[in-house]
Amino acid sequence: MPISKTYNPKPAFSQLGAEFSDPVKPVEFTDITLRYFNQSAADDIGLGALTAQEQMQYFAKFQPLPDNLPTPLALRYHGHQFRSYNPQLGDGRGFLFTQLSDNNNRLLDLGTKGTGPTPWSRGGDGRLTLKGACREILATEMLEALGVNTSRTLCVFETDKQLWRNDEPSPARSAVLTRLSHTHIRFGTFQRLAHLGKADEMHALLAHIGEHYMPTLQTIPQALRPAAFLEIVVEMSAKLAAQWMAAGFVHGVLNTDNMNINGESFDYGPWRFLPSYDPKFTAAYFDTHGLYAYGRQPEAVSWNLARLGEALGTLAPIEELQAAHRSFSALWQIELPLAFLARLGLQPKEPAEDLEFIQIMFKTLGDTQLPFEGFLFDWFAVDEKRAMSRPNLTVYQSDDFKALRSLILTYQPDRPERLSHTYFARETPETLLIDEVEALWAPIAADDNWEAFHQKIAGIRQVKQALNFT
């Protein structure tokens, strides 16, 4: 097979031993159709030269990749789901298939969704609807374009079996998805070990994380590692939560099993993007109390971090871990303005000034109900002339916008040359609101017409080129 020299297999997770995962066999699919292949992601990991037959062989039939995991692994974990502890979790419809290093020597996972039952399926079929797969493709493409630290969708194959679901018309078409992540070690991985009283295994997991993800941990005495580890996770999680907010993104299901140690967003179910600023905006119809609403996402992340700290209390004094967790609040007040300023293409000033700017921005967006993405698009790189030529001109001229307009003009643009990209000549930005997502799915469901879907992917990739986050 034409695997490039940049393919660097590194099957590290299995070294942790049988306590952390279960070997599984994927479902055998017969009628398989490739619906999406992320060539850029494949190139990044040395798999860009695969033939169509090889793509199917590895990512629909899951033949082991050379020198990699000999069998897929369903990972074990517990977690709080809507703040109720559930010890019956684990990979119920997917597995870890491959691990490799990228050009920066970062360990990457190829994990699946929709590959059939595992020991943790709890009576489910372990499958994924094609619509669910399309939604995950769209989420990962858009979040990557908007500068969010996210998993990437590598490929999706439509499969032969029809599925019955309560939350969408059935029978539903099915799919198998492969995603690229920097880790599948979750907060819930630690929670499970703590719940079972497995301190030795938790020490081994921290050593594994130090070796493969957080090298600074290797320089720290074992007794101090739990708090040092938590500090790192707190920092990365605060940054991720700020990126979600600046993207106008609502994850929808911020359970502890849906957060990983590297501050990378993944596992997209009932996500939504904000139409306009609304702290109470929710993504999941079953989130009846707004626990994971847009404005409560930082609270949810902090709560989850506290649960990780409790699990680490198996290894370290709880006071040390509480101190590490308390840093979230201060980090959040720094990361939130930085994330929004990055979205606006502006250079930061002093943290206190930046925080005040964000507070005024939120109030103004709430009062005016401007399109959330439209505001960020219009005022990118603080080009007032361009902003005042856009469809939201009337609002920008109003008294309600006056304070924010004056304040935003005090900032300096960051890499203003980005405005020369053709994307910024548009009157309105690329968006991904729920009505658009449903409209993209409708021709696929009715006539197997993928034209609009592929056009949307092309549009999102233009956003990525234009914003050019580094």
N, C-alpha and C positions, 0 to 999 in steps of 0.2 A: 504494500500500500504506500502511496506517496505522502508519508508523513515528513514534514520538513525538519530540518536540524533544530528548529526552535521548540519542537515537541520535547518536553522534559518531564517524563513520568516521575511521580513522587507519591506513591501510595502509603501515606503516613498514618492514616487513622487506624488502620487495622493493627498497628503496633501497640495500641492501647489495650488490646485484648478483647476477649469475648464478653466482658461485662458491659461494654458500651454499645453493642450493636448485635444484630442477628442477620445471618446470611439469608438471602431470599432469592426466589426465582421469578423473573418477570413474566407477565402474561404473554402468551404467544399470539401475535396478531397475524392475520392473513392478508386482508385487503388494506394496504397501507399507501397513503398519498402524502407527499411532502407539501406542507402548506406555508412554511416559513423557515428560512435558514439565514442566520446572522453571519454573513461572510466576514465582516470586520472582527467579530468576536472570535470566530474560528481561526482567522489569520493570527490573532494575538496569542493563541495557545498552540500554534503549530499544526492545526488541523484544517487549514484553509484549502489544501490541495486534494481533499477527499473527493472521490468520484460520487456520483449520485447513488450508485449501488453501495458504496462504502458508508455513505451517510445513513442509508437505511439499515445497513448491517449493524452499525455501532449505536445508532440513536433511535431505532425502532425495534430491532431484535436484540440489542444490547449484548452483542459479542464483546468480550473484554478487549480493551485497547492494549497494545503491546506493552509488556512490562508493567502492567498496572494491576488494579484490584482484580483478583481472579473470579470473584463473585460479588454481586451487589450487596450492600449492607443497609438494612433498615436500622436507623439510629434510635437509641432509647433516650427518652426524656420524660419529665413530668411538666406541670405548669399550672399557673393560675389562669383560668378562663373567665373573663368578666369578674375577676377577683374571687373566684371560687376554686379551691385547689383540686386538681384532677390528677390522680396517680395512674390513670389508664391511658396515657398518651403515648407518643412515639410515632415514627414514620408509618402512617397508615395507608398512604397511597403513593408512596415514592421511596426512593433509596439513593444512597451515595453510590455512584457508578465508577467514577474516575477521579484521581487527584493528580495535579501536575503543577509545575512552576511556570510563571510567566517570565518575560525578559527582565523584570526587576526582582526576580527570585522570590516572588510572593507565592505562597501556596494557594492554589485554586481548587475548588470542587466542581465537578459536574454532578448535579443531582437531578432527580426526575420527579414528575408529577403525572399520575394517571397510569402507573405501570402495574396495577393490580393489587390484590390483597397481600398483606404482610401480617406478622403476629400481632400488630398493633392496629389493625383495621376496625376492631370492635364491631364486627358484623357487616361492615360496609363493603362495597365492591372494589374499592381502591382505584376507581377510574376517574377520569376528568372529562368534562364536556368540552366540545370544540369551542363553544362560546366562551367558556372559562379560560381556555388556552389563549384565545384571541385577546381577551381582556388583559391577560398577563403580559402578552407581547406589547400591547399598547401602553400599559403602565410602565414597563421597564424602559421602553424606548423614550417615552416622554420624560420620565424622571431623570434618566441619564442626560437628556438634552438640557434639562433645567438645572443641572449641577448637583443632583442628589446622589449620594453614595448608595448605589443600588445594585442588586443582582442584575444579570443580563439574561435575556432569553436567547439560548443558542439555536434551538430549532423546535418545530412542532410538526408532528405527523398526525394526520387524521387516520383513525383506525376503524375497524369493521363493526364493532358492537354498538348497538343503540342503548342508551341509558335512560333510566326513569328518575326524574328529579322533581321535588316539590316546588322549587323556586324558579323553574323555567319550563316552557312548553315541552312535553314529552310525547313520544320518545325523542331524546336529544342525541345529536351526533357526538361522537367521542374522539378523544385525542390523547396523545402522549407528548409531554413537554420535557425538554432538557434545559436546565438553567445553569448558569455559570456564577458561582459565588466565591467569596474569599474564605468562607467557613460555614459549616452547618452546626457549629457548637453553639448552643442556645443557653439563655439563662436557665431554662428548664433542664438542661443537661446537669447543671450543678444542683438544682433543686431535687432532682431524682436521687443523686448520690447522698445528699444531706438527709432526705426522707428515709433512705435505707441505712443510714449510719455508716457509709463507706468512706471513711476519712482517707485511707490509703489510696483508694482510687481517685479521690479528689486531688490529693497531692500529685498523683501521676498525671492527672489532666492538666494541672497548672504547669507541671514540668513540660508537658507536650506543647502547651500554648506558648511557653517561654521559648522553646526550641523553634517553633514554626511560625509564630505570629507576633510575639512581643519579646524580642531578644533582651530588652533591658531587665526583664524578670530574672534572667539567668545570673545576673550580677548581684541579686538581692538574696540575703539569707532566707531559707525556707520559711521561717517563722514570720517574716515580714511580707512574704509574697502575696498572701490573700488581700491585704489592704492595698498594696501597690497595684495589684491586678485590678481591683475595684476602681481605684482612681483612674486608671487608663480607660476602663470601660465607661465610667461616668463621663469622662471628657469626650469620648467618641460618640456616645449616645446623645449628649447635649448638642453636639454639632449636627447629628442626623436629625434630631427633632427640629432644630432651627431650619435646616434645609427643607424639611417637609412643609413647615409654615411658610417659607419664602416661595415655595412652589405652589402654594394654595392647595396642598394635597392632604387628603384625609385617608389614612390607611384603613381604618374601619374596625380592625380586630387586633388591638395592641395587647394581646395576651403575652405572658412571659415566655411561652414556647414560640412566639413569633418575633422575638428579639434575639439577635446573636451578639457575640462578644466583640465583634469588630465594628460595631456601629454601621452596619450595612442593612439597608432596607430590603426585605424579601417577602415572598409568600403572599401574593396579592389575591384577595378575595373580593369583598364588596367595597372597593376603593371608590373615591370620587375626587374631582377637582372642584374648587369653589367657583360658583358663578360670580359672586360678589362677597365682600367681607362679611362674615357671619360666624362669630365664635361658637354658635350653637349648631352649626351645620354638621350633620352626621352622614356617614356613608352606608351603614348597615341598617336595613329595615328592622332588624331585631334588637338594635341598640336603643331601646325605648326610653332609657333614662339619660341618653346622651353621654355615656361614660367616656366614649372615645370620639367625642365631637372635635371639630377642628381646634377650637380654643382650649380644649382640655388635653391635647396630646402631650404637651410638656409635663403636665401633672401625671399622666399615665406612664410616661417614660420614667419619671422620678419614682413613682410607686413600684414599678417593676425593678428598678435598680435597688430599691430597699429590700425587695424579696431576694434578689441575688445576694445582697449583703447578709441577709439572714441565713441563707444557705452556706455562705462562706464562714459563718459563725461556728460551724463545725471545726474549723481549723484555727481561728484567731479570735482574740477578745472582741466582743461586739462593739466596744467603745471605739476601737481603731477603725472598724468598718463603718460605723456611724459617722465618724469624722471624714472618711473618704466620701461617703454619700453626700454629706452636707455641701461639698464643693459644687454640686450640681447647680444650685441656685445662682451662685456667682458666675459660673461658666455660662449659664443660660443667658444672663443679662449681657454677656459679651458676644456670644455666638449668634443670638437672634438678630441684632443689628447688622453684624457682619454678613449674615446670609442674605438679608434684604438688600444691603448695599451692593453685594455681588450681583444680585438679580437686576438691580438698577444700573449696573455698570459705573458705580461711584467709588471714589477712594474714601476709606474711613477717616474720621477725625478722632477726637478724644472719645473714649467709651461713654462717658456721661452725656456728651452731646449727641452721639449716635443713638443712644437709648431714648433720649428725648425726641429725636426725629422719628423713631419708630412709633412712639406713643402717639405723637401728633398724626402720623400717617394712618395708624389704625382708627383713630377717632374720625379723621376725614373720610376714609374709605367707608366707615360705617354710616356716617351722616349722609354721604352723597350716593352710596350704593353704586359707585362706579364699577364697571367690569374689572374684576381683580387682575386678570392677566392683561387686560387692556391698559390699565394704569401703568403697570411695569413696562409694558412694551412702548407706550407713548413717551415716557420720560426716561427711557434708557439713555445713559451717557449724558443726561441733563441737557438735551438739545431742545431749548424752549421753542424755537421756531418750528421745529418738526412737531412737537407735542401740540402746539396751538393750531396745527393744520389737520388734526385728526378728528374723527367723529365725536369725540368727547369734549370738543372745544367749549361748548356752553357751560359745562360743569367747571372746566379749568378757569373760566372767566368769572365764576360766581364767587360770592363772599365766603361760602362754605369751604372753598378750596384755597382761599387767599393765604392763610397762614402756612399751609403745606407748600404752596407754590413759592413763597418767599424763602422758606427754609431749604427746599431742595436746590434752589439756585445758588446756595452758599457752598455746595459741594463741587469738587473737581471730578471730571470724568476719569474713569480708569480704562485705558486702551480705547480711546474714542474712535480709533480707526475701524473698529468693528461696525460702526454705523454705515460704512460703505457697502456692507453686504446687502445684496438685493432683498433679503428678508425684511429689512427695516424700511424699504420703500413701500411696503404694503400698507393699506389703510388700517387693517386689523390683524391681530396676531393669530398664530396657530393655537387652537385650544382643544381640549379633550373633555368637554362636559358630558354628562350622562346621556343627554338627548343625542349628541353626536355619536357616542359609542353605540347606542341602539340603532341609529341610522346606518352605521357602518355594517352592523350585523344583519340588518333586514335583507339586503340583496343576496348575502351569502346563504341565509336560511331559505329564501324563496327560490333562487335560481342558481345557486352556487357561483355567484358573480363576485369576484374578489377585487374588482378594479378599484372601487372606492377605498377599500381597506389598504391596498398597496399604495394608493395615492396619499393616504393619510400618513403612512410610514415615511414616504418620501418627504412630505411636508415637515414632519417632526425632525427628521434628520437635517433638514435645512435649518431648523431652529438650533440644533446642536452646533452646526457649522458657524452660525451667526454669533451665538453667545460665546462659544469657544472658551468654556471654562478650563482652567489649567489646574 
